[in-house]
Amino acid sequence: MIVFDLRCGGGHVFEAWFGSSDAYESQRKAGQVQCPVCNGGDVTKAVMAPAIPSKSNSKPSPPSPDALKAAMKMLAARQAKALESSEWVGTAFADRARAMHLGEEKQATIHGQASLAEAKTLVDEGVPVAPLPLPVVPPEKTN
């Protein structure tokens, strides 16, 4: 079996499987290949990128420890900068975010703690939230 990317005269691109390249040509000439979107019969092969597997014995080299440290330091600095104008609300995060979303509380930039279940519920409710890439130490636990 062989798969081809095909394009119809209307510009729709789709995949189709054939027993061989000759089978595709004979079906196309017989008018048996049609676009599944518009049913157009003017179908030609679209440009395809070959699937070239990587060598099984080659693996990408991992980043150096120094590169990882530098990336983490940069990420921590950017997160700290972003949180400068954000209010820490602790475990009240889910309630406060929901209240702002519903218009019950004035909009503000906040950050805090939420359980995985609370975060999933917020997302399901359409509340715009995002996890922070690095853990945040609550202000009451810093020196």
N, C-alpha and C positions, 0 to 999 in steps of 0.2 A: 504494500500500500504506500501511496505517496500523497502528501498534502500540498496543495497549491493555494497561494493567495490569488484571488481572482478579482477583477474590477469590471463592472458593467459600464455601458455607455452613459449611465446616469451618475457615475462617479462612486457608486457604492462598492466598498471593498469587503470581501468575505472569503472564508476558507472553504475548500471542498476536497474530499478524499477521493482518490482514483486508484485503480489497480495498477496502473502504470502511466507513463507519459503518453504512450500510444492510445491507451483507453481514454484519457482526457481528450486527445485530439479527435478521436472518432466520435465521441459523445458530443463534442462541441460542433463538429461538422454536421452531425445529424440533428442539431438544434435541441439536444437534450440537456444542455447546461444553461440554467437560467438564474438570474439574480433573485435571492430569496426576499429582497426588500421590494423591488418594483416589478419582478417577473420579466425583466428585460433579457433578451436573448443575445444581445451584443456583448459577449463576455470574452475578456482576454486575460492572460496571466499578468498579475501585478508584480512589481519588483519585490523580491524577497531577500531577506538577509539570511545567509546560511547559518545553520546551527553548528558551530564548531566547538566541540567539548574541550575543556582545558585538560592538560596532562594530569593524569591521576597522581603522579608522583611529585607534582609541584604545588606548593602551598604558599600563599602570600606570607611574607615575613611580618611578624608582629611588630608594632611600633616599639621603639626603645623605651625603657623606663623614664628617661629624661623627657622624651616627647610626651609621654602620658602625664607626667607631673606638670609639664608646661601647659598642656591642654586643660587639665583639671584646675590649675591656678587661674587660667584665663576664664574658664567657665564660672568659677567661684566669684571672681571679680565682677563679671557681667551680671551675675545673679544678685550680688550684693548691691550693685548700682541700681538695678531694677527695683529692688525692695526698699531702697531709701525713701521713696515716695509712697510706700505701701504701709498700711496699718496691720499690725499683728493682732489677730482676733482669737488665737488659740483654738480650743475645741469648739468654739461657737461658729467656726467657719461655714459649715453647711447651712446653719440657720440664717446667718447674716447674708450669705450669697443668695439664698432662696428669697429672702425678704427684699433684697435689692432687685432681683429679677422680677418679682411680682409687683414692684412699685410701692411696697410697704415701708421701704427705707430708702434714704437718699443714696444715689450711686457713689461708690468710692472704690479705690483700689485697696484690696485687702489680701492678706495671706494668713494661713493658719493650718490647723490639722483637721483631717477628715479620715474616717475609716474608708476602706475600699468600698464597702456597701454604701456608705453615704455618698461617696464620689460617683459611683455608678447611678445612684438614684438622681443626683443632680444632673448628670448627663442625660438620663432618660427624660427628665423634666424639661430639658432644653436650656438649663442654666449654663452660661458660658464659663467653664472652669478649665484649668490646665494644671497638670502636676509640675512641680519644680524639679529640675534635673538633679539638684543636690539637696540633701537634707538641710533643714533650717533648725538651728538651735533656738528654742524659745527664749525670749529675753530674760525671763526669770532664772534661766539656767546658765547664763553667761557670767563670766567674772566681771 
